[in-house]
Amino acid sequence: MGKRDDAIRSVTGLRRAARAAGSVESLITKVTKPLASKGFPYRKPNVPRGVVVPREPSKLGADFETAWARKYPARMSRALLTQGPMRWLTRAVAAPTVKGADRLEDLRVLDTPPPLIFTPNHHSHLDTPLSIYAIPEPWRHKLVVAAAADYFFTSRGKGSAAALVLNALPIDREATGRKSADQIRDLMADGWSLLIYPEGGRSPDGWGQDFKGGAAYLSARTGAAVVPMFIDGTGPIYGKGMKRPRPGRTTVVFGSPLRAEPDENTRRFNARIESAVTLLGDETLTDYWTARRNAAAGNSPRLTGPEYSSWRRDWSLSERRQLGDAGLRRRQKRRWPDIG
């Protein structure tokens, strides 16, 4: 009898739920029935048969609107974030050392310093706040960050956060489209500088990647000089695939501004930018003179690493990371016993 009673109660409960759902449906019908005769705009307009309604244009990805992030209220909010919590957090996690900023002094002292294109290597999400920390004024307070449209602008929340906090601008990482190039040209004509990663994305294995021609192309379109940058130490702190950051030391080195020669096309200028960043990478491991001597002899260590098998690349990477200022680790202080 117990099982039969349970079955009866279950059927009764389902009937009551069905009656309740029917009552709710009837109530909704009574409320919305007067509006049915009203038509548009209280309900969607009817579409004649045979008419194809075009899809609404996408507002995500490369079409994400970020102009609001360069308005005065957003700029003030971003200044409070970047000069406050972000700066303190970057200093605590990365302990940055900045070198070569004096190479921009000739441009900084001008009455109207020109906008520049900064081109660092890219190993970590930490690279962007670290670059904002290191780039000197007056370029820091008017800096646009070229961000991957297919990563940072796939949703309204994520894209809005990137635009507000980093002043990020969506671009196609595979090829700089005409729309993005025109937008960047207009921004730089208004005095904004650009931070762009020529590698197109973070390093997958700790070594660098071949440079794409976006920075060289934008330099030709805008007439702005390219400032090579090298960031050392962010990979071990918060590299691709890491769940949480591990505090360490980093070094940011600026190179001298570069401009394309009159007879130099985008491909050759891009190769020269990559060579300049490679030289700065050698400078972080050795010193100014040794890096230039290696470059003159064609012996600069490649950003992309040795052409070995995976385990030998990992071995070489671990040895590289122990060199330079970023490779120094804070040693534990020894406490000697008091023997009187």
Secondary structure, DSSP 8 states (H G I E B T S, - for coil): -HHHHHHHHHHHHHHHHHHHHHHHHHHHHHHHHHHHTT-TTSS-----TT---------SGGG---GGGGSHHHHHHHHHHHHTHHHHHHHHHH-EEEE-GGGGHHHHTSSS---EEEE---SBTTHHHHHHHHS-TTTGGGEEEEEEHHHHSSSHHHHHHHHHHH-EEEE-SSS--HHHHHHHHHHHHTT-EEE--TTSS--SSSS-----SHHHHHHHHH--EEEEEEEESHHHHHBTT-SS-----EEEEE---B---TT--HHHHHHHHHHHHHHHHHHHHS-HHHHHHHHHTT----TT--S--HHHHHHHHHHHHTSTTTT-------------
